[in-house]
Amino acid sequence: MNKQPGKEIAASPVMANVTFNEVPVYILHVEESDETARIYPLDEPHKEQIVSLASLREH
C-alpha cells in the first residue's frame, strides 16, 4: 500500500478491508516520513503495532 491510500483509509470514518499477513486490521495512523502505519488486528485492539505500509493490503 502507498502512503496516500493509507492516509485516506486512516482518516476515513468508513471501515476499509485492509489486511496485514492475511489478518484484517484497523489503521490508526500513517507516518509519512518512514512509510509506516500504526495498526491493530480487528479482533485484538490491544495489540497495536507499527508496520511497513508495503506490508498492508487493501481488498
N, C-alpha and C positions, 0 to 999 in steps of 0.2 A: 504494500500500500504506500502511496506517496503521501507527503505531509499535508497537502491541501485537502484531499478527501478525508484524511484522518482528522484534521481540524474541523471540517464541516460536520462530520459524524459526532465528534465530541461536543460540539456546540448545539446540535440539533435536539429538540425535545422528543423526536421520533426515534424509537429503538431501531438500530440498524443490525443486520445479520452479519456480524463480524466474528471470526474465529482466530484463535492462537493455538497452534498444534491440534487442530480439529475440535477444540473446546470453545463453545460460544462465550464471548467476553463482552464487557462493557468498557468503553474508552472514557477514562476520567479526564485526561489531559494529554495534549500533544506538545512535546518540546521540540521546537523547530531547529534550535541550534545544533542538536546532536541526533535529530530524526528518530526520537524515541517516543513511546507512549506509556502513560501510566494506566494500567488496566486491572480488571479483576474478572474471574470466572463468574458467570451469571448466578450459578448456584452456590458460590462461596465468596460473598462480597468482602469478607475479612482477609482474603488472600491477595492483596494488591501487589503488583509487581511492575517493574519497568522493563519494557521490551523494545526491540527494534521495530520501527514501522514496517520494515521489509518482511517481518515475520507474521504480520497480520493479513488476513484475507477477508475481503468483503464478498458476500454471496448474494 
